[in-house]
Amino acid sequence: MKRLYRLTEKGFEKLTSIVNLIIGNSITFILAFFILIYWFCGKRFNQHDLHDKIGDIILGLTFLTLFVIQKSFNRFAASLHLKINELIASSEAANNKLISVEDRTEHEIAELSKEYVELMELAKETREEPTNNK
């Protein structure tokens, strides 16, 4: 059962990566823009009353905004990953297995996270010294 779950998770992660690349692509935005132009110039759009036209325009703008937001998020995430990778690579004390951690599966990231939670707890224990109020 765990094997089936992991296979499903890996497949879903690949699917989300592909969808993320497609939605964040400039060509996809241009294609969506022309589809909206075609929709707005069609006979069906012209038969609507003003209220329906305004609703369709708002829906179209919201649809296009999805592509713009995804593109800007992809750029932001990539630049953030580069900066963090540079910090990790430049520090001798840093754990180099965290470089490009964004390319790992959710399960691998969860395992790494557990290691750092344990390190954090150890650091807390060593910092906490018993205090005497007297």
C-alpha positions in Angstrom: 0.0 0.0 0.0 2.9 2.4 0.8 4.5 1.6 -2.5 1.3 2.5 -4.3 1.0 5.7 -2.4 4.6 6.7 -3.2 4.1 5.9 -6.8 1.0 8.0 -6.8 2.8 10.9 -5.1 5.7 10.8 -7.5 3.3 10.8 -10.5 1.4 13.7 -9.0 4.6 15.6 -8.3 5.7 15.1 -12.0 2.2 16.3 -13.1 2.3 19.4 -11.0 5.8 20.2 -12.3 4.7 19.9 -15.9 1.5 22.0 -15.3 3.6 24.6 -13.5 5.9 24.9 -16.4 3.0 25.1 -18.9 1.0 27.6 -17.0 4.1 29.8 -16.3 5.1 29.8 -20.0 4.8 33.0 -22.0 3.5 31.2 -25.1 0.6 29.7 -23.0 -0.3 33.3 -21.9 -0.3 34.4 -25.6 -2.4 31.4 -26.6 -4.9 32.1 -23.8 -5.1 35.8 -24.8 -6.0 34.9 -28.3 -8.6 32.4 -27.2 -10.2 35.2 -25.1 -10.1 37.6 -28.1 -11.8 34.9 -30.2 -14.4 34.4 -27.4 -15.1 38.1 -27.1 -15.4 38.6 -30.9 -17.8 35.6 -31.3 -21.5 35.9 -31.9 -22.4 34.4 -28.6 -20.6 37.1 -26.6 -22.3 39.9 -28.6 -25.8 38.4 -27.8 -25.3 38.8 -24.1 -26.6 41.8 -22.2 -24.3 44.3 -20.6 -24.2 42.5 -17.2 -23.1 39.2 -18.8 -20.5 40.9 -20.9 -19.0 42.6 -17.9 -18.9 39.2 -16.1 -17.2 37.5 -19.1 -14.6 40.3 -19.3 -13.8 40.0 -15.6 -13.6 36.2 -15.9 -11.3 36.6 -18.9 -9.0 39.0 -17.0 -8.9 36.7 -14.0 -8.0 33.8 -16.3 -5.1 35.8 -17.9 -4.0 36.9 -14.4 -3.5 33.3 -13.4 -0.7 33.0 -16.1 0.9 36.2 -15.1 1.0 35.3 -11.4 2.4 31.8 -12.2 5.1 33.3 -14.4 6.2 35.8 -11.8 6.1 33.2 -9.0 8.3 30.8 -11.1 10.9 33.6 -11.6 10.8 34.5 -8.0 11.1 30.9 -6.8 14.0 30.3 -9.2 15.9 33.3 -8.1 15.3 32.5 -4.4 16.6 29.0 -4.9 19.7 30.3 -6.6 20.4 32.7 -3.8 20.0 30.0 -1.1 22.1 27.5 -3.1 24.8 30.1 -3.3 24.7 30.6 0.5 24.8 26.9 1.1 27.7 26.4 -1.3 29.7 29.3 0.1 29.5 28.1 3.7 31.9 25.3 4.7 29.7 24.3 7.7 26.6 24.0 5.6 25.1 20.7 4.6 25.6 20.5 0.8 22.8 17.9 0.4 20.4 20.8 0.7 21.6 22.4 -2.6 18.7 22.0 -5.1 16.4 20.5 -2.4 13.5 21.9 -4.4 14.0 19.2 -7.0 13.4 16.4 -4.4 10.2 14.6 -3.7 7.9 15.7 -0.9 8.8 12.5 1.0 12.6 13.3 0.8 12.0 16.8 1.9 10.0 15.6 4.9 12.8 13.3 5.9 15.3 16.1 5.7 13.0 18.3 7.7 12.9 15.7 10.4 16.7 15.7 10.6 16.6 19.5 11.1 13.9 19.3 13.7 16.1 16.9 15.7 19.1 19.2 15.3 17.0 22.1 16.5 15.9 20.2 19.6 19.5 19.2 20.4 20.5 22.9 20.0 17.8 23.9 22.4 18.8 21.3 25.0 22.5 22.5 24.9 21.5 26.1 25.2 19.1 25.6 28.0 21.0 25.8 31.3 19.3 25.5 34.6 18.9 28.8 36.2 19.0 29.3 39.9 16.9 32.1 41.3 18.7 32.1 44.6 
